Every structure is written in structure tokens, then in C-alpha cells.
Amino acid sequence: MLDIALLGTSGMMPLPNRFLTSMLCRIKGRLLIIDCGEGTQVALKNIGWGFKNIDVICFTHFHADHIAGLPGLLLTIGNAGRTEDIVIIGPEGVKEVVESLCIIAKELPFNIIFKEIDDLDNGKIKIKDFNIEALEVEHSMKCYAYNVILKRKGKFDVKKAIKLDIPKKIWSILQKENSIEYNNKIYTDDMVLGQERRGIKISYCTDTRPVETISDFIKNADLFICEGIYGENDKIKKAKQYKHMIYSEAATLAYNGKVSEMWLTHYSPSLTNPEEFLYIAQDIFPKSYCGYDGKISSFQFIEEENK
């Protein structure tokens, strides 16, 4: 199971009832955050999933509304008793940006491991059960969209295990572990498992124009979280000027990407009632919904039909 919570849904500046855009993902009790603007700590406290188990923090880009809440958050994670390393992922220069911010948060009881997206293998990295993918998008500075994927192993194949003479004592272990040494021989899970099954995919995209590559990147996602800086179509000129998206553009990406559902986020402070224009998105992609601070949903593995 994979859980998603929206910590904030505002763009540019926080509002009394809307913190800056941030998403929280939970797999097996471990946590991943994408973006960390002002208000993230309060939102995390409201959600109640804790601070100590935050293993990964990803940044889409380095505008202040997406990163200024980081120093305080790191201090709170430290105060929660964490000593394990934390991985921070972001565009080129992420180490310098974070270290500059953390002048006011120098004494942390854990190490930070920095990963620049350009240095990843095809923009992909696995950290614990989080399979993370990044795609460069089009904003006023280098910016990335993310996929967070929970993979699912194939079914146990008895015939395969017998054919390869795998000892029965380690069958159950290989269904859970990648490999095991038994009687001085290494056995791997692919020796007893069938083809990998459909996992769970969450896509997150803010601060960009609707470039064509996004639809392929989010293809068949269980949830697509996408910015809708403005609801009205007549705001398109302003969205283009500042390289953002309006509702109809986000919905078109969701439709083309064949996602299961879309949550809108990263609203302009001038968009005081996001629900007012939701019909514009739903006319294009019916399973469009307005995200809001504290919105939570859980996603289970889907059993594929036999063909």
C-alpha cells in the first residue's frame, strides 16, 4: 500500500488556510517529501505521520515557495531523534542551495546525501521501496516532475523453482528478499518469481508549461498531482508568461496520459475558490479533483485481469 497526503496547495505565497505546495508519500511507514515551502512543518504535524521516518526529500526547483521551509524541517527531524542519513534530490546545485539555507541549521544529528538529477541513471534512483523518476519540464529555471513508484514482484512460480532445484526451505525467503546465501550458494528472487506485476505509480508536476513529454512520463499513473495556477481559460496568457499551467492544460495532460485520477494543486493566491472552476478540468478529464491541504488517499495494488 502507498499513502499520499497533500501538505500544501498554494503557489507563490502561503495563505491562512493554504500552505505552500508540498506532497508527502508513505510506503511501509517510511516517508518521502516533494518540495518544502513555508508551512510544511505545521502541515506535517497536522497529518500526524511523524518526522523521524522522512528518508527522502525531492525538490522540483529552487524557487523559495518550494524550498524555504527546509531548514526548520531538518531541525525538527533531528529533534525527533533521527540519526540515519537523509537523501535530498534536486536539480544541479542542490548541495550548494541546501547548505546555504542550512547556515541556520548546522548541527544536525544525521548526514545529508545529495543527489543531482543530472547524475542519476536516466533520471532514476531507488531508495528503500521508493522508486523515483525525474523528468525535466519547462519553467523559468531548471525544474523537474517526479514519479514515485512502488514496484510489485511477480507471483511465486512453483514449476520454475522445482526446475532450478531451489531448496524448499528458502522459497518463502526468496519471495521477500532479493537474494540469499544457502549451503554456500547464492540464490536470487528471479529464480522463483514470475514477471513483475503492476505496481503503484504517483506522478507530481508543478511549475511548468504543458510540454509533450509529460504525458508519456505520467502514463497510466494511479494519481497525477498537477498544478493549476489559474482556473479560467482567459488566464492563459499570464500562465504562459510565467511558465505555469491552467486547469484545462493540466486536464489535457491527464487525459493524454491515461491516468486514473488527477488532483489539482499549486493555486495562485488570487484563486480563492479552486472548486469554482473545476468543471473546466472535468469537461476534459472527468476524474479531475481539487487538491486541498490535508487531502489524503491510499492506493492498493490492483490485480490485473487474466488475458
C-alpha positions as CSV (number, residue, x, y, z in Angstrom):
1,M,0.0,0.0,0.0
2,L,1.1,3.6,-0.7
3,D,-0.4,6.6,1.0
4,I,-0.4,10.2,-0.3
5,A,-1.0,13.4,1.5
6,L,-1.0,17.0,0.3
7,L,0.8,19.2,2.8
8,G,0.2,22.4,1.0
9,T,-1.6,23.5,-2.2
10,S,-0.7,27.2,-2.6
11,G,1.8,28.7,-5.0
12,M,3.9,31.8,-4.6
13,M,2.8,32.7,-1.1
14,P,1.1,30.9,1.8
15,L,-2.4,31.8,2.8
16,P,-4.0,31.5,6.3
17,N,-5.8,28.3,5.1
18,R,-3.4,27.1,2.4
19,F,0.3,26.3,2.9
20,L,2.8,26.2,0.1
21,T,2.9,23.3,-2.3
22,S,4.2,20.1,-0.8
23,M,3.4,16.4,-1.1
24,L,4.0,13.5,1.4
25,C,4.3,9.9,0.3
26,R,4.3,6.9,2.7
27,I,5.4,3.3,2.0
28,K,5.7,0.8,4.8
29,G,5.9,3.6,7.4
30,R,8.8,5.3,5.5
31,L,8.3,8.9,4.2
32,L,9.2,10.9,1.1
33,I,8.5,14.6,0.6
34,I,8.4,16.5,-2.7
35,D,9.0,20.2,-2.1
36,C,9.2,22.0,1.2
37,G,7.9,25.6,1.3
38,E,6.8,27.6,4.3
39,G,4.2,25.8,6.4
40,T,5.4,22.3,5.7
41,Q,6.3,21.6,9.3
42,V,2.8,22.6,10.5
43,A,1.1,20.6,7.8
44,L,3.2,17.5,8.7
45,K,2.2,17.9,12.3
46,N,-1.5,18.1,11.3
47,I,-1.2,15.0,9.2
48,G,0.3,13.1,12.1
49,W,2.6,10.7,10.2
50,G,5.7,11.8,12.1
51,F,9.0,13.3,11.2
52,K,11.6,10.8,12.1
53,N,11.0,8.4,9.2
54,I,11.5,11.0,6.4
55,D,14.1,9.3,4.2
56,V,13.9,11.3,1.0
57,I,13.3,15.0,0.2
58,C,12.9,15.8,-3.5
59,F,12.9,19.3,-5.0
60,T,11.2,20.2,-8.2
61,H,13.2,23.5,-8.4
62,F,14.7,26.2,-6.2
63,H,12.1,29.0,-6.1
64,A,11.6,30.0,-2.5
65,D,8.0,28.8,-2.3
66,H,9.2,25.3,-2.9
67,I,12.3,25.1,-0.6
68,A,12.3,27.9,2.1
69,G,10.8,25.6,4.7
70,L,13.7,23.1,4.6
71,P,16.0,24.4,7.4
72,G,13.3,24.2,10.1
73,L,12.1,20.9,8.8
74,L,15.5,19.4,9.1
75,L,15.9,20.7,12.6
76,T,12.6,19.1,13.6
77,I,13.5,15.8,12.0
78,G,16.7,15.9,14.1
79,N,14.8,16.7,17.3
80,A,12.6,13.7,16.6
81,G,15.6,11.5,17.1
82,R,16.7,10.7,13.6
83,T,20.3,9.7,13.1
84,E,20.0,7.9,9.8
85,D,21.2,9.6,6.6
86,I,18.6,11.6,4.6
87,V,18.8,11.8,0.8
88,I,18.0,15.1,-0.8
89,I,17.4,15.1,-4.6
90,G,17.1,18.1,-6.9
91,P,18.4,20.0,-9.9
92,E,22.0,20.9,-10.4
93,G,23.4,22.8,-7.5
94,V,21.2,21.2,-4.9
95,K,24.1,20.7,-2.4
96,E,25.1,24.4,-2.6
97,V,21.5,25.6,-2.3
98,V,20.7,23.4,0.7
99,E,23.9,24.2,2.5
100,S,23.3,27.9,2.1
101,L,19.9,27.6,3.6
102,C,21.2,25.4,6.4
103,I,23.6,28.0,7.8
104,I,20.8,28.4,10.3
105,A,20.5,24.6,10.9
106,K,24.1,23.5,11.1
107,E,24.1,21.0,13.9
108,L,22.1,18.1,12.6
109,P,22.4,14.6,14.1
110,F,22.3,13.0,10.6
111,N,24.2,13.2,7.3
112,I,22.6,14.6,4.2
113,I,23.4,12.7,0.9
114,F,22.9,14.9,-2.1
115,K,21.8,13.6,-5.5
116,E,21.7,15.8,-8.5
117,I,19.2,14.6,-11.1
118,D,21.6,15.0,-13.9
119,D,23.9,12.5,-12.2
120,L,21.2,9.8,-11.9
121,D,20.9,6.9,-14.3
122,N,18.3,8.1,-16.8
123,G,16.9,10.3,-14.0
124,K,16.0,7.2,-11.9
125,I,17.0,6.2,-8.4
126,K,15.8,3.6,-5.8
127,I,15.8,4.5,-2.1
128,K,14.3,1.8,0.1
129,D,11.0,1.0,-1.5
130,F,10.7,4.4,-3.3
131,N,11.5,4.1,-7.0
132,I,11.9,7.7,-8.1
133,E,12.0,9.0,-11.7
134,A,12.5,12.6,-12.7
135,L,11.7,14.5,-15.9
136,E,12.9,18.0,-16.9
137,V,10.0,20.3,-17.6
138,E,9.7,23.9,-18.8
139,H,9.8,26.7,-16.1
140,S,11.7,29.9,-15.6
141,M,14.5,27.9,-14.1
142,K,15.5,24.3,-14.3
143,C,12.6,22.3,-12.9
144,Y,11.6,18.6,-12.7
145,A,8.4,16.5,-12.5
146,Y,8.6,13.3,-10.5
147,N,7.2,9.8,-10.5
148,V,7.2,7.8,-7.3
149,I,6.6,4.1,-7.9
150,L,6.0,1.2,-5.6
151,K,7.0,-1.9,-7.5
152,R,5.5,-5.3,-7.1
153,K,7.3,-8.6,-7.5
154,G,6.0,-11.4,-9.7
155,K,4.0,-14.3,-8.4
156,F,5.8,-17.3,-7.0
157,D,6.4,-19.9,-9.7
158,V,6.5,-23.4,-8.3
159,K,7.4,-25.1,-11.6
160,K,10.3,-22.6,-12.0
161,A,11.6,-23.2,-8.5
162,I,11.5,-27.0,-8.9
163,K,13.1,-26.9,-12.3
164,L,16.0,-24.9,-11.0
165,D,16.2,-27.2,-7.9
166,I,15.7,-24.4,-5.4
167,P,15.6,-25.8,-1.8
168,K,12.1,-25.6,-0.4
169,K,13.5,-24.2,2.9
170,I,14.3,-20.8,1.1
171,W,11.2,-20.5,-1.1
172,S,9.4,-18.2,1.3
173,I,12.5,-16.1,1.9
174,L,13.1,-15.5,-1.8
175,Q,9.6,-14.2,-2.1
176,K,10.6,-11.4,0.2
177,E,14.3,-10.9,-0.2
178,N,16.3,-10.2,-3.4
179,S,18.9,-12.9,-2.7
180,I,20.0,-15.3,0.0
181,E,23.2,-17.5,0.5
182,Y,22.3,-21.1,1.4
183,N,24.7,-24.0,1.6
184,N,27.5,-21.8,0.2
185,K,25.4,-20.9,-2.9
186,I,23.7,-17.7,-3.8
187,Y,20.0,-17.8,-4.8
188,T,18.1,-14.8,-6.3
189,D,14.4,-14.0,-6.3
190,D,14.2,-14.2,-10.1
191,M,14.8,-17.9,-9.8
192,V,11.4,-18.4,-8.2
193,L,9.3,-15.4,-9.3
194,G,7.4,-14.7,-12.5
195,Q,7.2,-11.5,-14.4
196,E,7.0,-8.3,-12.3
197,R,3.3,-7.3,-11.7
198,R,1.7,-3.9,-12.0
199,G,2.8,-1.6,-9.2
200,I,1.5,1.8,-7.9
201,K,2.6,5.0,-9.7
202,I,2.2,8.5,-8.4
203,S,3.1,11.5,-10.6
204,Y,3.8,15.0,-9.4
205,C,4.2,18.0,-11.6
206,T,4.2,21.7,-10.8
207,D,5.6,25.0,-12.2
208,T,5.8,24.2,-15.9
209,R,4.2,24.7,-19.3
210,P,2.5,21.5,-20.6
211,V,5.4,20.1,-22.6
212,E,4.6,16.9,-24.7
213,T,7.0,14.7,-22.7
214,I,4.8,14.9,-19.6
215,S,2.0,12.8,-20.9
216,D,4.4,9.9,-21.6
217,F,6.1,10.4,-18.2
218,I,2.8,10.1,-16.3
219,K,1.4,7.3,-18.5
220,N,-1.1,5.1,-16.6
221,A,-0.3,6.7,-13.2
222,D,-2.7,5.9,-10.4
223,L,-2.6,9.5,-9.4
224,F,-1.4,12.6,-11.2
225,I,-0.9,15.7,-9.0
226,C,-0.6,18.7,-11.2
227,E,-0.5,22.4,-10.9
228,G,-3.5,24.5,-11.9
229,I,-2.2,28.0,-11.2
230,Y,-5.4,29.5,-12.6
231,G,-8.8,28.0,-13.3
232,E,-10.1,30.3,-16.0
233,N,-9.1,29.8,-19.6
234,D,-8.7,33.6,-20.1
235,K,-5.7,33.5,-17.8
236,I,-3.7,31.5,-20.3
237,K,-1.6,34.5,-21.4
238,K,-0.5,35.1,-17.8
239,A,0.3,31.4,-17.3
240,K,2.4,31.3,-20.4
241,Q,4.3,34.5,-19.3
242,Y,5.3,32.9,-16.0
243,K,5.6,29.3,-17.4
244,H,2.7,27.8,-15.4
245,M,-0.4,25.8,-16.3
246,I,-4.1,26.4,-16.1
247,Y,-6.8,23.8,-15.3
248,S,-7.6,22.9,-18.9
249,E,-3.9,22.3,-19.7
250,A,-3.4,20.1,-16.7
251,A,-6.6,18.1,-17.6
252,T,-5.4,17.6,-21.1
253,L,-2.1,16.1,-19.9
254,A,-4.1,13.8,-17.6
255,Y,-6.4,12.7,-20.4
256,N,-3.5,12.1,-22.8
257,G,-1.5,10.3,-20.1
258,K,-4.5,7.9,-19.3
259,V,-4.1,8.4,-15.6
260,S,-6.6,7.1,-13.1
261,E,-7.3,10.4,-11.5
262,M,-5.8,13.9,-11.1
263,W,-5.6,16.3,-8.2
264,L,-5.0,20.0,-8.9
265,T,-2.6,21.9,-6.7
266,H,-0.3,25.0,-6.7
267,Y,-3.1,27.5,-6.9
268,S,-2.5,31.2,-7.3
269,P,-3.2,33.3,-4.2
270,S,-5.8,35.1,-6.4
271,L,-7.6,31.7,-6.9
272,T,-9.5,31.8,-3.6
273,N,-12.1,29.1,-4.5
274,P,-10.4,26.5,-6.7
275,E,-13.7,24.4,-6.8
276,E,-15.4,27.3,-8.8
277,F,-13.6,26.4,-12.0
278,L,-13.2,22.6,-11.5
279,Y,-15.8,22.0,-14.2
280,I,-13.3,23.3,-16.8
281,A,-10.9,20.5,-16.0
282,Q,-13.7,17.9,-15.6
283,D,-15.1,18.7,-19.1
284,I,-11.7,17.4,-20.4
285,F,-10.8,14.8,-17.8
286,P,-13.8,13.8,-15.6
287,K,-11.7,12.4,-12.8
288,S,-10.2,15.7,-12.0
289,Y,-10.4,16.9,-8.4
290,C,-9.3,19.9,-6.5
291,G,-6.5,19.2,-4.1
292,Y,-6.6,20.8,-0.6
293,D,-4.3,21.0,2.4
294,G,-4.6,17.7,4.3
295,K,-6.1,15.7,1.5
296,I,-5.1,12.0,2.0
297,S,-5.6,8.9,-0.1
298,S,-4.4,5.3,0.0
299,F,-3.6,3.2,-3.0
300,Q,-3.6,-0.6,-3.2
301,F,-2.1,-3.0,-5.7
302,I,-4.6,-3.7,-8.5
303,E,-5.0,-7.3,-9.6
304,E,-4.7,-7.5,-13.4
305,E,-7.2,-9.5,-15.3
306,N,-6.0,-12.7,-16.9
307,K,-5.8,-12.4,-20.6
